[in-house]
Amino acid sequence: MSAIAGQLRAELVLVLRDKGVVTFALFFPVLTVVFFGYLNRGGTVGDVSYASFLIAGGVGMVVSSAAFENLGVTLARQRDEGILKRLGGTPIQPWKLVGAKVLTAAGLILAQTLVMIAVNVVLFRAQITGSLWWGFVTLLLGVLSFATMGLALAGLCRTTDVAMAAARALSLPMQFLCGTLFPLETMPPVLRHIAQMLPLTYFVNAFRGAVLFGGGPAEYARDWLVLLGCLAIAFVVVIKTFRWE
């Protein structure tokens, strides 16, 4: 455990020193939510306020950007710069390194989630009318699934530039098409079909159902199954593609 704790501290320092990661992965989702929340203040989506609807979308943006823009790209960069090679010469085992990276991403996502909820509640009077418990459990599933997908992306990409391009190609469409800012029902059919192929759609739907309506795995079985399937497939890819150099 001491090895994981030490690596966790090192990962946090590396993340906070990277101004690009801090700017894009940490502040971009919050600024986007504030912008759209202000434009649609007082609006409603069905029986809930737009601000309440926006909570799950903002958290979804945080999860996807942290997993792909932060975790995946950072791992690829450390491999290209020889940092992973040097770590490979130490007693730390691969699962401990990966565990520290996932825990780092999870900590950042949880902190951003609290900020996201606070912004919507304080600025736009959003309300959480569902289950905090199922919301937390769904968030953990989303963090594990997307963090593993971020690691898989790094393993599949040969260089940092390729990983960065792939991360943005995946993350940016998901942040705007997956029911994050607007209901899927209001989108053109083509965009709805694209959204249904993106995993963030299922996380946002499950998380929104939990925090607004108290729904768990029974009520949102398809969403949970998709996320669990993504987690399982990405885990296999990580095992097959992880390398120190």
C-alpha positions in Angstrom: 0.0 0.0 0.0 2.9 2.4 0.7 4.0 2.0 -3.0 0.6 2.9 -4.2 0.4 5.9 -1.8 3.8 7.2 -2.9 2.9 6.8 -6.6 -0.5 8.5 -5.9 1.2 11.5 -4.5 3.6 11.6 -7.5 0.6 11.4 -9.9 -1.2 14.2 -8.2 1.9 16.5 -8.4 2.4 15.6 -12.1 -1.3 16.4 -12.9 -1.4 19.7 -11.1 1.9 20.8 -12.7 0.4 20.3 -16.2 -1.3 23.6 -17.0 -2.9 22.2 -20.1 -4.6 19.4 -18.2 -5.7 21.7 -15.4 -7.1 24.2 -17.9 -8.9 21.8 -20.2 -9.8 18.9 -18.1 -10.6 20.8 -14.9 -12.0 24.2 -15.9 -13.5 23.6 -19.4 -16.5 21.5 -18.2 -17.3 23.9 -15.4 -17.1 26.9 -17.8 -19.3 25.2 -20.3 -21.9 24.3 -17.8 -22.0 27.9 -16.4 -22.4 29.2 -19.9 -25.3 27.0 -20.9 -26.8 27.2 -17.4 -26.9 31.0 -17.7 -28.4 30.9 -21.2 -31.1 28.5 -20.1 -31.7 29.8 -16.6 -35.3 29.4 -15.6 -35.9 26.8 -18.3 -37.3 23.3 -17.8 -36.7 19.9 -19.3 -39.9 17.9 -18.8 -40.8 18.1 -15.1 -37.3 19.2 -13.9 -35.5 22.5 -14.1 -32.8 22.8 -16.8 -30.2 23.5 -14.0 -31.1 20.2 -12.3 -31.0 18.4 -15.7 -27.6 19.9 -16.3 -26.0 18.4 -13.2 -25.6 14.9 -14.8 -24.4 16.4 -18.1 -21.7 18.5 -16.3 -20.5 15.4 -14.4 -20.4 13.4 -17.6 -18.2 16.0 -19.2 -15.9 15.9 -16.2 -15.7 12.1 -16.4 -14.9 11.9 -20.1 -12.4 14.7 -20.1 -10.6 13.4 -17.0 -10.4 9.9 -18.5 -9.3 10.7 -22.0 -7.7 14.1 -22.0 -6.0 13.6 -18.7 -5.4 10.0 -17.8 -5.0 8.5 -21.3 -2.8 11.3 -22.8 -0.7 11.6 -19.6 0.1 7.8 -19.7 1.1 8.0 -23.4 3.3 11.1 -22.7 5.0 9.4 -19.7 5.7 6.4 -21.9 7.2 8.5 -24.7 9.3 10.5 -22.3 10.8 7.4 -20.8 9.2 7.9 -17.4 7.4 4.6 -17.5 10.6 2.9 -18.5 12.4 4.2 -15.5 9.4 3.2 -13.3 9.7 -0.3 -14.8 13.1 -0.6 -13.3 11.8 0.0 -9.8 10.0 -2.6 -7.6 6.6 -1.1 -8.4 4.3 -3.5 -10.1 2.2 -2.5 -13.2 -1.1 -3.0 -11.3 0.0 -0.6 -8.6 1.0 2.0 -11.1 -2.3 1.7 -12.9 -4.2 1.7 -9.6 -2.5 4.9 -8.6 -3.4 6.5 -11.9 -7.1 5.4 -11.6 -7.3 6.6 -8.0 -5.8 10.0 -9.1 -8.4 10.3 -11.8 -11.1 9.3 -9.4 -10.1 11.9 -6.8 -10.0 14.6 -9.4 -13.4 13.6 -10.8 -15.0 13.5 -7.3 -13.7 16.9 -6.5 -14.9 18.3 -9.8 -18.3 16.6 -9.3 -18.7 18.5 -6.0 -17.7 21.8 -7.7 -20.2 21.0 -10.6 -23.1 20.4 -8.2 -22.2 23.4 -6.1 -22.1 25.7 -9.2 -25.5 24.5 -10.4 -27.1 24.7 -6.9 -25.7 28.1 -6.0 -25.9 29.9 -9.3 -29.0 28.3 -10.9 -30.9 26.7 -7.9 -30.6 23.2 -9.1 -32.1 20.4 -7.0 -31.2 16.8 -6.4 -34.5 15.1 -5.9 -33.3 11.5 -6.3 -30.9 9.2 -4.4 -27.4 10.4 -3.4 -26.5 6.8 -2.7 -27.3 5.5 -6.2 -25.8 8.7 -7.7 -22.5 7.9 -5.9 -22.5 4.2 -6.9 -23.3 5.2 -10.6 -20.5 7.8 -10.5 -18.0 5.1 -9.2 -19.0 2.8 -12.1 -18.6 5.6 -14.5 -15.2 6.6 -13.1 -13.9 3.0 -13.3 -15.3 2.4 -16.8 -14.0 5.6 -18.4 -10.6 5.5 -16.5 -10.1 2.0 -17.9 -11.1 3.2 -21.4 -8.6 6.1 -21.0 -5.8 3.6 -20.2 -6.8 1.4 -23.1 -6.6 4.3 -25.4 -3.1 5.1 -24.3 -2.1 1.4 -24.9 -3.6 1.4 -28.4 -1.9 4.6 -29.5 1.8 4.4 -30.4 2.7 8.1 -29.6 1.5 11.0 -27.5 0.4 12.9 -30.5 -1.8 10.1 -31.7 -3.2 9.6 -28.2 -4.0 13.3 -27.9 -5.7 13.4 -31.3 -7.7 10.3 -30.5 -8.6 11.5 -27.0 -10.0 14.8 -28.3 -11.8 13.0 -31.2 -13.6 10.8 -28.6 -14.0 13.3 -25.8 -15.3 16.4 -27.5 -18.2 14.8 -29.4 -19.3 13.0 -26.2 -19.3 16.2 -24.2 -21.9 17.7 -26.5 -23.9 14.9 -28.0 -24.6 12.5 -25.2 -27.5 14.2 -23.5 -25.1 16.4 -21.5 -26.4 19.8 -22.4 -29.7 19.0 -24.2 -32.1 16.1 -24.2 -31.4 13.5 -26.8 -35.0 13.7 -28.0 -34.5 17.3 -29.2 -31.6 16.3 -31.4 -31.8 15.4 -35.1 -32.0 11.7 -35.8 -28.5 11.4 -37.1 -27.0 12.9 -34.0 -29.2 10.7 -31.8 -27.9 7.6 -33.6 -24.3 8.8 -33.1 -25.0 9.5 -29.4 -26.3 6.0 -28.9 -23.0 4.6 -30.0 -21.1 6.6 -27.4 -20.6 5.2 -23.9 -21.0 8.6 -22.2 -24.7 8.6 -23.2 -25.4 5.6 -20.9 -23.5 7.1 -18.0 -25.3 10.4 -18.2 -28.6 8.7 -18.5 -28.0 6.4 -15.5 -26.5 9.2 -13.3 -29.3 11.6 -14.2 -31.8 8.9 -13.4 -30.2 8.3 -10.0 -29.8 11.9 -8.8 -33.1 13.1 -10.2 -35.4 10.1 -9.8 -33.6 7.7 -7.5 -33.2 5.0 -10.1 -30.6 2.2 -9.7 -29.5 -0.8 -11.8 -33.0 -2.2 -12.0 -34.5 0.9 -13.6 -31.5 1.6 -15.8 -30.3 -1.9 -16.6 -29.3 -1.2 -20.2 -27.1 1.7 -19.2 -25.4 -0.3 -16.4 -24.9 -3.3 -18.7 -23.3 -1.0 -21.4 -21.0 0.6 -18.8 -20.0 -2.8 -17.4 -19.4 -4.2 -20.9 -17.1 -1.2 -21.7 -15.3 -1.7 -18.5 -14.7 -5.4 -19.2 -13.5 -4.9 -22.8 -11.3 -1.9 -21.9 -9.7 -3.9 -19.0 -8.8 -6.7 -21.4 -7.3 -4.2 -23.8 -5.3 -2.6 -21.0 -3.8 -6.0 -20.0 -2.9 -6.8 -23.6 -1.4 -3.4 -24.6 0.2 -2.0 -21.4 4.0 -1.5 -21.9 6.7 0.3 -20.1 8.2 1.8 -23.3 
